[in-house]
Amino acid sequence: MTLVASESGASVVLRELGCCSRCVVRLLHGAESNCQTDVLNAADGVQEKPICPACCGLLHHPSLCQLTLNRVDVPPTNQLLETVAYKIQSSTFEYSACILKTVTPVNVILREHILWALLLQKASEIDAGSSGLIAHQPEAVARFSTQDVDKWRRTSISLKVAWQWIVEPLLSSALQVPFIQSPKDILKGELSQSLGFPPFPETSVLTVNVELTNEHAKLECEDHLRVIRPAVSSEIQAHIDDLLNCRPAKNRRKRRALQKHVLDENTEIQEMEISPCQFSKTNLQPLLWTILDRKFLLPCNLPATITLPTTSKVQLGRDCPVVIAGRYVKLDRYLPQTPWIIGTKRKLSSSVEELIADTVREQFGRNTNITFSSSGREDVDVRCLGLGRPFILQIENYDTSLKKVIENFSKFSAKSHTPLENDSSVDLLLMATLVNSRTGGRLFVRDLQVVNPTDAARAIKHGELEKSKCYRAVCWCGAGGLTTDLVQSLARQCRQLNSDSLPPESTLHTYSWPPAAFEGPIGYLDYGPITICQPTPIRVLHRRAALERMRDVHLLRLADYRALMKVAAPEYADYEQWSSLYPAEELFVLELRCDAGTYVKEFVHGDLGRSRPSLASLLGRPVDILTLDVVAVELNWPTRLPDPDLPTDSPC
């Protein structure tokens, strides 16, 4: 490291203020390519005293930047790195690399600001010709300008980065795993080759979050802001007043956990401290930079008391979630999609989400967080048939590595060590079999696979809002049921709503009830497309905004209930019960293909005339829907896979 005169002079000033050699390097030589090496090799890099006023000992004190034990599997003492290493080593996480993320005490931002302000003041004195500033140094060596200080300030290395330069090699050596800067780094060079190119390698990265605090942080910030307040502009004074008077943010995470605990007595709640300090890097640093940029002449003195930072928390987690996609076929009319809880009471014992997620969570570890999403949702009393409804599980903070899960539950990719053909996904068909073995026949999962998180979110959102869906319903029409006059009147009204609606005028006379069967045992009458206007239904108005929605019914088909019941198909067996409750001649089967988001029940009965038009209004008769099934969700995602094997014992 070659020092120019200006850097030498500034170095002397910082050293006289008590800064350690590592802070001098990171503050003045951040723009140099060898800055990291110079920080690591700085003279007197590790020493207990004196404590540096810039880093508060974080870069030089042995308890904060040294790992003295050769073993990391013994309980830590008062050494910060021993605490971090032991936390990682004793965890249940499986990982191939680590990322260290650090939150430093907020008062170090203030202390660096004061150091820059002092350097600016001294540079101003030099520019003004005050040669007595550094008496024991030649003037040529001591001279530096305010422009030099501004350049150093903008290129300086943050305390967090410098500390990680020091400690990452020590932790890496002790844990025998590489420390990287980003999950994408695991795809580079030798590291990727050593992992054998597993699918989604970034999921094998463990994130280590270290948060440091200082007991005097709040007091130092408040005292300094009160001292400088009279010397700044009214605009900055208002900002200072906001910081001094604001209260700490409430811990919403803890409140949500407590609410969840009311609903589930088995929920484990970890106590989380609420920081009493309302200052943060986000709200403090822009203010301090503005003060320096505007060159206010402020009273600046470093706080006299220097205390070492303490560890607030060491938390392990994952930055990259695992996303599993699939389709579920719901066969039970008493199974909600998500847990049905009103107040503190559970209405039904299980849900689609729980039947799937609970089994998946077991394979990734008990601490795993799973978020369930799907392409729309059906009511609790509605079955979802056909190929099923696409869904995703976003899996976070998983203990078990994805590589191990794939080895245990992939039917194809685990053998070939490659993704599915022409796709980036990896099958989990054996896990689908395991899930299906635990649902009691209420639910069937298929096409289970690991997918790219970005593709998954886009596909699910697109399917929820823009794709069409197909339904089948058993309906009742009062006053004797459907007749030939009614079905022909329905056709004419549909053509009034849309001149292109089926049936063509030339074939209207062929519409009769019950419809004649031309191909197969069931005859159908086709209508549409028509556009309907649907306000938010009364039944969900208590939880959804009162809006009107325009939806297209692309195809509306009517079939005779009695003819359908003659077909020996398993999915029709559920419909037989209605003939014992209603006259069979008053029942009919309705099939719809409509936009996602259409309220089918309200389209049938009209929702007290609010859905316009409705099937009841078009027929001019009271019509009600008795049972409803989703038979197709027209979303070509995720990739179709072979059907899972019949349920067997767990592969693990």
N, C-alpha and C positions, 0 to 999 in steps of 0.2 A: 504494500500500500504506500503510494507516494503522496506526501502531503504538500499541497501548495500553501502559500503564506496565509491566505484567508482561512483555510481549514485548520492550520496549525494554531492560529490565533483563537478561533472559535473553540478548538479542543481545549486550550488552556482555560478559557472561561468556563466551559462545562466541567472540567476537572476541579477547578476552584470552587464550583458550586456543589461538588460532591458526587458528580455522576460517575458511574462505573465505566470501565473501558469498553464494555460491550454496548452500552447506551451511546457512548460517544461515536462509535463506529456506525451504529444503525441510524443515528440522527443525522450525521454529516456525510456519510458515504453510501447512502441508499441507492444512488444512481450507478454505482460501480458494479461491474459484473462479478467481482470477487468478494462482494460484501458479505455473503453467507460464510465463506471461508474465514474472512477476517473476524466475524463475530465469534465463530467457534474457537479460533486460535488467539483471541485477544489476550494480552498480558493480564495476569491476575484475574482471569475470567471467573474463577470460583473463589469466593471469600465470604466470611460471615459478616465482617464489619470493615469499613463503615457501610451502612445501608444506603444504596443509591436513591436519591430523591425522585429520579425519573421512573424507574421500574419497581421501586419499593422492595428490591431484593429478588425479584422474580428471575432475573438473568444471572445472578451471581451467588445467591445464598445456597449453600449445599442442600438444605431441606426442600428447596423448590426446583432445583435444576440438576440434581444428581441422583443416580440410582446406584446405591452402594451395595445392595445385596445381589448376590449372584442368582439367588432363587426368587421366584415370583409367586410361589405357591404357599408362602407363609403369611400370616396376618401382618398388615403393615403397622409401622410405628407412627412417627410424626412426619415421615417423608412423603411429599406429595406424589412423586413418581412411583414409589412403592405402593401407595394407595391405588393409583391408576392401574399399575401392572397387575396387582392382586385382584382388582375388580374384573379385569378382562380375563385373567387366567381362571378365576373361580366361577365365571359365568357359564351358562349352558349354551351360549351361542357357538355355532360352528362357522368358521370364517377362513378366508384365504388371504385377506389383506385388511388393513385398518385405515381409517381416516380420523385424524385428530382435529376436533373443533374446540376452540377455546373462547371463553368469555372472560375478559380481564376486568378488574375493578374499574368502575367509572372514574375514580379519582385520578387514575394515571393519565387520562385524557386531559384533565384539568392541570396536572403537574407539567405535562409536556407543553401545554399552552403557555404556562407561566415561564418555562424555560425559553420558548421562542420569543416571548415578549421581552424577557431580559436580554436576550441576544440582540433583538431589534433596538432596544434602548442603548446598548453599548455600541452597536454599529452606528447609531445616530450621533452618539458622542464622538466617535472616531471621525465621522464625516465632518463634524463641527470643529475638529481640530483639538479635541481634548486628548493630549498625549499622556496624561497621567493615569490613564485607565488601568493599564497593566504595567506597573512600574518596572518590574524585573525582566520584561521582554523587550527586545528591539522593536521599534515602531513598525519596521517592514514585516516582521513576523506576526505582530499582533493585529495588523490592519485587515478588516473585512467590512463589507458594505451591507446595507439593508437588502440590496438585490441578492447578495449571496445567501442571506438568511432566508429570504423568500424561496430561493431555489432549493435549499436544503430541506425546508419545511415540506415542500411539495413532493420531494423525492425520498423522504425519510421512510424507514421501514417501521411498521407498527410493532408495538411490544408483543402482540400476539404472534405475529409471524416470526419474530426473532426468537421467542421462547420455543416455538415449535421446531425451528431449525436446530435448537440445542437438544431438545428432549426426544424428538422422533427417532434419531439413530439409537439412542439409549434404550428406548422401549422396543424398537425393532429387534435389537440384539438380544434383549432379555426374553422376548416372546417368540422369537424365531419366525416372525412374519413381517412382510414389507409394510411400510406406512406410505400411503399415496395421497395425492392432493384432490383427486376427483375419481368417482367410480369409473369413468371412462379410461383412466390410466391403467386399469387392470387389463385392458385389451391390447396394451402396447408391449412389443418386444418380448424379452425373455420371460417376463412375468406371465404373459398369456400362454406361452409355450409350456411353462412349468405346470400350469393348471390343466393342460390337455384340452384346451378349447371346449369347456363345458357350455351347454346352452345358457344364455343369459348370465355370463360370468359376473356382471356387476352386482348381482344379488348376493354374491359371496363376500361382499365387503361389509365390515363392521364399523359403524360410526361411534367414536368415543367422544362424548361431549363433557368437557371439563369447565365448570363455572367457578370462578374465583371471586371472592368478595374481600372487602376491607372494612373493618369496623368503623373507621373514621371517614369513609367515602362521603356519606351524606353531609356530615358536619363541614368537611373541607369545601365541598361545592357550595353550600349555603353561605359560609363565611366569605368566600371569594366573590360570589355574585353580589352580596350586600356591599362589599368594599368598593367594587368597581361601578356599581349602579349609578352613583351621582355623576360619574365622568363620561357616560355614554349618552347617545341620542335618546329622545323620547320613545322612538320606535323600539330600540333595543331594551329600554327600560321596561316597556310593556311585556316584552318577551321574557325578561328576567322575572317580572312579577308573576307571570303565568307559571313559570317553573317553581318558584318559591311557594306558591299557594296551592298547587295542584296536589291531589291525594293519590296515593298508590292505587294502581288498577286492582280491582277485585279479582280474586282468583276464580275465574269461571270454570276452569277445569275441575277444581276441587268441588265446586257446587254441583256440577253435573255428575261427578262421581258419587256424591252424597245422595242425589236424587235416584241414581241407578241403584244404590244400596237399598233404598226403600222398596224398590221393585224386586230385587233379587238378594235374598239374605246371604247368598254365597259369594257375593261380590267382595273382593279384597280391595280395600282402600288404603293407599299409602299416604301418610301425612305429608303435606307439602307446605313449606314455610312461605309466607307472603313477605316479600322483600319490603322493608320499610323505606327504601330509597326510591324517590320518584324520578331520580336522574338516570339517564341512559345515554349511550353513545348517540342514539338517534336524535334525541332532543337537545343534547348539550353540545356536541361537536360543531354543528352548523353555526350555532351562536358564537362559539369561541373563534371559529375561523372568520366570521364576519367582523368581529372586533379587531382581529389582527389585520385583515385586509383593509380596514378603514383607518388604520394607524392611529387609533385613539391613544392618548398619553394617559396611561392608567397606573395606579399604584399596584406593583406586582412584587409579591414576596412569597417564596416557597413556604408551605406549612412547616412549622418547626418540628412537629412530631412525625416520625416515620414508623409505620407498623407494617409487618410482613402480611402479604395477602393470605387468606385462609380459604380452604376448599368449601364451597357451598354445596356442590354436588358433582358426582361423576356418574354419568348416565350413558348406558349403552343402547344402541338401536341400529336401525337400518335406514339409509337414505333412499334406497331403491326398493319399492314394493314388488312382491311377486303377484302377478295377476293371473288368475285361473278363470277360464271361460267354459261355458257349456250350455246345455239346454235341459230344462226340467219339464217332465210330463206330470201334471198333477191329476190324481185320480180320485181325490177325496173332496167332498163338498163341505167338509167341516175343518178345513185347513187354510188359515190365512197365509198370505205370502210372507209377512213379517210378524213378529210377536204382537198379539192383540192385547194390549193392556190399557185399561181405562182407570185413571187415578192410580191406585195402588193394587188393583185387582186384575188378575189375568183372566181373560174370557175363555180362551181355549188353551189346551195343554202344550201345543207345539205349533210350529210354523214351517213353511218351506225353507226360510232362511236358516232356522235352527237345525232342521234335519240334515241340511247340506253342510253348513259351516261347522257344526260341532264335530263331525267326523273329520273334516279337513284340518281343524285346529289341532286335533290329537296328533296328527302326523307332523305338524310344524312346531309343536311345543306349546306348553300351557300358557305362556305369556303372550302368545300371538294375538294380535288384533286383526279382526276380519270385518270388512265392510262389504255388504251385499248390495248389488244393484242389478236391475233387470230392464229389459226392453218393454216398459209398461208393466201393468199389474192387472190381475183379475180379482173380482170380489171373492170373499171367502167361500161363497156357495157356488162358485163357477169352476168347472173343471178346465184344465188346459191339456188338450189332446194333440194328436198329430205328431210332428217332430218336436213339439214343445216350445217353450219360451226361452230365448237367449238370456243368459245372466252372466255376471262376473263376480268374482270374489277378489277384493283387493286385500292382500295379506301383508301386514306390517309387523315389524319387531319379532320376526320368526326366529326361533332358536335353531332348528334343523336347517341345514343348507339345502338349497333347491336341488343341487346335484344329487344329494342322497335321496331326496324324495323321488326324483326322476328314476334313480336306480331301483327303487323299491316298487314304484307304481306305474312306470311306463311300459306298455306292452311292446311297442315297436322301437321308439327312440333309444331306450336303454340298451338295446342290443346293438343297434347300428351306431350309437353315439352321434346321431345327426338329427336335425329337425325333420318334420314331416315334409314330404315331397312338395316342392314349389311353395313352401310356406315356412314362416319362422316359428311356428308353434310346435309344442312338444306334447305328445299324448299322455294322458293319465287315466287310461281305460281301466287299469286295475283298481285305482282309487274310486272310479265310478261304480265298479262292482261292489266295493266295500260300502260305499254310501247306500247303494240300493239294498244291500243285505240288512240295513238297519232302519229302513223306513216303514216296515210292516205293510208293504204293498200300497201305501198311500201316495208314494212319490217315486218317480223313476228318472234318473239322471243319465244323460248321454252326451257324447261329443266333448268330454271333459279334457281340457288341455291347457298348458301354460302358454300365454300369449304376450305380445308386446303391450305394455301399459298404454301407450299413446293410441295405438290402433283400437284397443278395447274401449277406451272412453269415447272415442269418436264414433265407433260403430254402435254402441249402446244408445248414445244420444240421438244419432240419426234414426235408429229404429224406433225410438220412443216417440219421435215427433213426426216423421215423414213417411214411414212405411204403412202399408195396408195390412189389415187383419181380417180373418174370416171367422164367423161365428155360426153356431147352430143352436136353435132354441125350440122348445116345445111351447106353443102358445094356445090360448083359449080365446074363442070368439063367441060372444053371447048371442042370444036370440036365435039359436038353431045352427050356428056355425056358418062357414063360408058356403056361398052358392055361386053358380055360374054368373049370375048378374053382378054379384059383388066383385068377382075377380076381373070381369071385363070393365066394370066401373073403375076399379083400381088402375087398370091399364090406361084408361082415358085420362084419369087425373095425373098419372105420372107423365104422360105425354104433354099435358098442359104445363107442367113444371119444367119439362125439358123435351123439346121436339124430337131429340135424338133418342129418347128413352124407348126401351123395349116394352112391349112388342111393336113391330111395325103395324101401321094401320091396316095393311092388307091381310095380316094374319090374326087380327084381333078376334075374328069370329071362331078361330080354332081354340080359343081359351075357354075351358069348361072345368067344372068342379065335380068330382075329383079329377085331376089331370090324367090324361092317358099316358101310359108308359110306352115309350118308343125304343129306348135302349136300356135294358136292365129292368128290374122289377118295380122301380119307382119312377113316377112321372113328376115333372117339375114345370112350374110356370115362372118365367123370368121377367123381371122388371128392372128399370133403371138405365142409366144413372140418374140420380136426383141429388139436389143440394138441400141440406136442412140447416136450420138455425137452432142451436141448443144453448139456453142459459145454464148456468151452474145448477145441477139438480137439487131439489129440496133436500134429498137425503144426505148430501155432502156439503150443503151450504154453510154448516157450522164450522167447517174446517178449510173451505176453499173460497177464493175471491168470487164475488158475484160478477161474472163476465158472460158475454155471449160469444159462442164459437160457431163458425161456419164449417160444416163437415160434409164430405161427399159420400153418399152411399153408391158405390160403383155397381153393385149387383144385388138384387133382392129376389130370392127364390122361395116359392111356396110348394110344399109337398103334403100329401095326405098322410095324416098320422097313422091310420089303420094300415096303409100300404107299407109304411116304414117298419111297423112292428112285425110284419111278416118276414123281414130280412133277419137272418140269424147272424147278427154282428155284435160282438161283445160291447161296443160302445153304446149300442141302442138299448141294452138290457135295463139301463138306469131309467129309461123313459116309460117303462111298462106300468109303473105305479100310478101314473096319472089317469089311466083309463078306469081305475076304480074310484076316482074322486070326481071325475067330470064325464059327461057323455062323450063317447069316442068321436061322434060325428061333429062335436064342437071343438075338437082339438085339431091343430095343424102344425106342421114343422116349417120353421122359417130359417133360411140360410142367408147370411149377409156377407158381403165383402165391402168393407168401408175403411175410411181413413182411421189411422191411429188416433185415439182420443175421443172416438165417438161413444156416447153413452147409449148403449144398445137397449137397455131396459126402458129408458125414457123415450127412445124412438118408438118402441112398441106401444106403450100405454099412454104416452103423451105428457106425463108429469103434470097432470091437471091443466093441460092445454098449453104448457110453457114450451114444449119442444114442437117446433113448427117446420114442416108438417110432421105428423106422426102416423104410424100405420093405423092407429085407431081413427084418426081424423080422416085419413084417406078412404078407409072402408066405411066410415060413418057408423061404426058399431063399437061397443066396448070391447077392447082387446087387452089381454094381460099376458105377461110372460111367466111361465111356470118354472122352467129350468133353462139354464144357459151353459153352453160350452164354447170355449175358444178352440177352434179346430186348426188354425194355421196362423203363424206370425211370419209374414213375408219378409224375412231378413236373412240374406244369404251369408250369415256369419254366426258363430265361428265355423271353421272348416268342418265339413261332415266327416265323421269317423265311423268305422264299423261299430255295430251294436256291442255294448259291453257284455262280457260273459255273464252267465247266470250267477247269482250271488253264491259265493263260497266263503271259506274261512279267510281271514285277513292274511295278506302275503307277508306281514311283518309279525 
